[in-house]
Amino acid sequence: MIRQLTFDLPARTAWRREDFFVSPANAAALAALDDWRNWPGGKMVLTGPKGSGKTHLARLWAAETGAAVLPARGLAEADLPALAAQGAVAVEDADEAAGQGDCEAALFHLHNLVTQAGHLLVTAATPPRDWQLKLPDLASRLQAASLSRIEAPDDALLSAVLIKLFADRQLAVPPALIPYLVQRMERSIDAARDLVARLDARSLAEGRPITRAMAAEELGD
């Protein structure tokens, strides 16, 4: 069989509201971020498993508030007063700052600067009490923040994401393939992206359409 060369081209990530699929897994978190003007103390911690949509929600919030968005590990080199001057800041993967002295100190100072008159959104896999922060003042301030959680994607959300991912790549797949994948794949948005990308690459390389049999082979089913 002649196999075609395939190229894993970078896909454009869309952070638009219409690209965020609302389901019982994330509806409460979305509502909490939409109500940002009423956050107690001007701060919110958003948690959820990897690939659950935290970054998408943070970007939606940033688009509405004009917030700066940066990873926690970049805080030590950031211009904190300039960030705080924007009035709203989103810090992603804040749990990765735990145990990193410079990052913890920077997050503490950023928290104090932003929450004086602005709003701070922090995302992480777990609540602050589980991060093992070394700086007690930072731990107490973050643990005092309101907490919202995105649950692992449910069937409806994973189905919608898979349908869109295939459509974005202009791939026609049998309708029955979607529930088949949902019941067998790892339950995360990242896993859905990876699976669709692998099926697309294999379909192109082998010169044949995506089928349930091909999906079963990719899933080891």
C-alpha positions as CSV (number, residue, x, y, z in Angstrom):
1,M,0.0,0.0,0.0
2,I,1.3,3.5,-0.9
3,R,1.1,5.7,2.2
4,Q,0.9,9.4,1.9
5,L,3.1,11.8,3.8
6,T,1.2,13.5,6.6
7,F,1.9,16.7,8.4
8,D,0.7,17.6,11.9
9,L,-0.1,21.2,11.2
10,P,-0.9,23.4,14.2
11,A,-4.6,23.9,14.6
12,R,-6.0,27.4,15.4
13,T,-7.5,27.4,18.9
14,A,-10.7,29.3,19.1
15,W,-11.6,30.9,22.4
16,R,-14.9,32.3,21.3
17,R,-18.1,32.0,23.4
18,E,-19.8,30.1,20.7
19,D,-17.0,27.5,20.7
20,F,-17.6,26.8,24.4
21,F,-20.1,23.9,24.8
22,V,-22.2,24.3,27.9
23,S,-23.2,21.1,29.8
24,P,-23.9,20.1,33.4
25,A,-20.2,19.5,33.8
26,N,-19.3,23.2,33.3
27,A,-22.5,25.3,33.5
28,A,-22.0,26.3,37.2
29,A,-18.4,27.4,36.5
30,L,-19.5,29.4,33.5
31,A,-22.2,31.1,35.6
32,A,-19.7,31.9,38.4
33,L,-17.3,33.6,35.9
34,D,-20.1,35.5,34.3
35,D,-20.9,36.9,37.8
36,W,-17.4,38.2,38.2
37,R,-18.5,41.6,39.3
38,N,-19.9,40.0,42.5
39,W,-17.0,37.8,43.5
40,P,-16.3,38.2,47.2
41,G,-12.9,39.9,47.6
42,G,-12.6,40.2,43.9
43,K,-11.2,36.7,43.4
44,M,-12.1,33.3,42.2
45,V,-10.3,30.0,42.0
46,L,-11.4,27.8,39.1
47,T,-10.5,24.1,39.3
48,G,-10.9,21.1,37.1
49,P,-9.1,18.1,35.6
50,K,-6.6,18.6,32.7
51,G,-8.4,19.2,29.4
52,S,-11.7,20.1,31.1
53,G,-11.9,23.6,29.6
54,K,-10.4,25.8,32.3
55,T,-8.2,27.7,29.8
56,H,-11.2,28.3,27.5
57,L,-13.2,29.7,30.4
58,A,-10.3,31.9,31.5
59,R,-9.9,33.3,28.0
60,L,-13.7,34.0,27.8
61,W,-13.4,35.9,31.1
62,A,-10.4,37.8,29.9
63,A,-12.1,38.8,26.7
64,E,-15.0,40.2,28.8
65,T,-12.9,41.9,31.4
66,G,-9.8,42.9,29.5
67,A,-7.7,40.8,31.8
68,A,-4.1,39.8,31.2
69,V,-3.6,36.0,31.1
70,L,-0.3,34.3,32.1
71,P,0.9,31.0,33.5
72,A,1.9,30.9,37.2
73,R,5.4,29.8,36.3
74,G,5.9,33.1,34.5
75,L,5.0,35.3,37.4
76,A,8.5,35.6,38.8
77,E,9.6,37.5,35.7
78,A,6.4,39.5,35.2
79,D,5.8,43.2,35.7
80,L,3.3,42.8,38.6
81,P,2.3,46.5,38.9
82,A,1.7,46.7,35.1
83,L,-0.4,43.5,35.3
84,A,-2.4,44.9,38.2
85,A,-3.0,48.2,36.4
86,Q,-5.1,46.3,33.9
87,G,-7.7,45.8,36.6
88,A,-8.1,42.1,36.0
89,V,-5.7,39.2,35.8
90,A,-6.0,35.5,35.1
91,V,-3.3,33.2,36.4
92,E,-3.3,29.7,34.9
93,D,-2.1,26.5,36.5
94,A,-1.5,28.3,39.8
95,D,-0.9,25.0,41.6
96,E,2.4,24.7,39.7
97,A,3.7,27.7,41.7
98,A,3.6,25.6,44.9
99,G,7.1,25.1,46.2
100,Q,8.6,27.6,43.8
101,G,9.6,30.4,46.1
102,D,9.8,33.2,43.5
103,C,6.5,32.2,42.0
104,E,4.7,32.0,45.3
105,A,6.0,35.4,46.3
106,A,5.0,36.9,43.0
107,L,1.5,35.4,43.2
108,F,1.1,36.7,46.7
109,H,2.1,40.3,45.7
110,L,0.0,40.1,42.5
111,H,-3.0,39.0,44.6
112,N,-2.6,41.9,46.9
113,L,-2.2,44.4,44.1
114,V,-5.1,43.2,42.0
115,T,-7.7,42.6,44.7
116,Q,-7.3,46.1,46.1
117,A,-9.7,47.3,43.3
118,G,-9.7,44.7,40.6
119,H,-10.4,41.0,40.0
120,L,-8.2,38.0,40.1
121,L,-9.0,34.6,38.5
122,V,-6.8,31.6,39.3
123,T,-7.0,28.2,37.6
124,A,-5.7,24.9,38.9
125,A,-6.3,21.2,38.9
126,T,-7.2,21.1,42.6
127,P,-8.3,23.6,45.4
128,P,-5.6,25.7,47.0
129,R,-5.7,23.6,50.2
130,D,-4.1,20.7,48.2
131,W,-1.3,22.7,46.7
132,Q,1.2,22.4,49.6
133,L,2.0,26.1,49.4
134,K,5.1,27.2,51.4
135,L,4.0,30.8,51.9
136,P,1.3,30.8,54.7
137,D,-0.1,34.2,53.8
138,L,-0.6,33.2,50.2
139,A,-2.3,29.9,51.2
140,S,-4.7,31.7,53.5
141,R,-5.6,34.3,50.9
142,L,-6.3,31.8,48.1
143,Q,-8.2,29.5,50.4
144,A,-10.5,32.4,51.2
145,A,-11.4,32.8,47.6
146,S,-14.6,31.6,46.1
147,L,-14.2,28.2,44.5
148,S,-15.8,26.9,41.3
149,R,-15.1,23.6,39.6
150,I,-15.4,22.1,36.1
151,E,-16.2,18.5,36.3
152,A,-14.9,15.8,33.9
153,P,-16.7,16.1,30.6
154,D,-20.0,14.3,30.4
155,D,-21.3,12.4,27.4
156,A,-23.1,15.4,25.9
157,L,-20.0,17.7,26.2
158,L,-17.7,15.1,24.7
159,S,-20.1,14.4,21.9
160,A,-20.4,18.1,21.0
161,V,-16.6,18.5,21.1
162,L,-15.9,15.5,18.9
163,I,-18.5,16.6,16.3
164,K,-16.9,20.1,16.2
165,L,-13.3,18.7,16.0
166,F,-14.2,16.5,13.0
167,A,-16.1,19.3,11.4
168,D,-13.2,21.7,11.9
169,R,-11.0,19.2,9.9
170,Q,-13.8,18.8,7.3
171,L,-14.0,15.1,8.1
172,A,-17.3,13.2,7.5
173,V,-17.7,10.4,9.9
174,P,-20.6,8.0,10.5
175,P,-23.0,9.4,13.1
176,A,-22.8,6.2,15.2
177,L,-19.1,6.7,15.6
178,I,-19.5,9.6,18.0
179,P,-21.3,7.6,20.8
180,Y,-18.9,4.7,20.2
181,L,-15.9,7.0,20.8
182,V,-17.5,8.7,23.8
183,Q,-18.0,5.4,25.6
184,R,-14.4,4.2,25.1
185,M,-12.1,7.2,25.0
186,E,-10.3,9.0,27.9
187,R,-12.8,11.5,29.3
188,S,-11.0,14.8,28.5
189,I,-11.1,17.5,25.9
190,D,-7.4,17.0,25.3
191,A,-7.9,13.3,24.7
192,A,-10.7,14.2,22.2
193,R,-8.4,16.5,20.3
194,D,-5.6,13.9,20.2
195,L,-7.9,11.1,19.1
196,V,-9.4,13.2,16.2
197,A,-5.9,14.2,15.1
198,R,-4.7,10.6,15.1
199,L,-7.8,9.4,13.1
200,D,-7.3,12.3,10.6
201,A,-3.7,11.5,10.1
202,R,-4.4,7.8,9.7
203,S,-7.2,8.4,7.3
204,L,-5.0,10.6,5.1
205,A,-2.0,8.2,5.3
206,E,-4.1,5.2,4.3
207,G,-6.3,6.9,1.8
208,R,-9.5,5.7,3.4
209,P,-12.4,7.2,5.4
210,I,-12.6,7.1,9.1
211,T,-14.6,4.1,10.3
212,R,-15.5,2.4,13.5
213,A,-13.0,-0.3,12.7
214,M,-10.2,2.3,12.3
215,A,-11.3,3.9,15.6
216,A,-11.3,0.6,17.4
217,E,-7.7,0.0,16.3
218,E,-6.7,3.5,17.5
219,L,-8.4,2.9,20.9
220,G,-7.0,-0.7,21.2
221,D,-10.5,-1.9,21.4
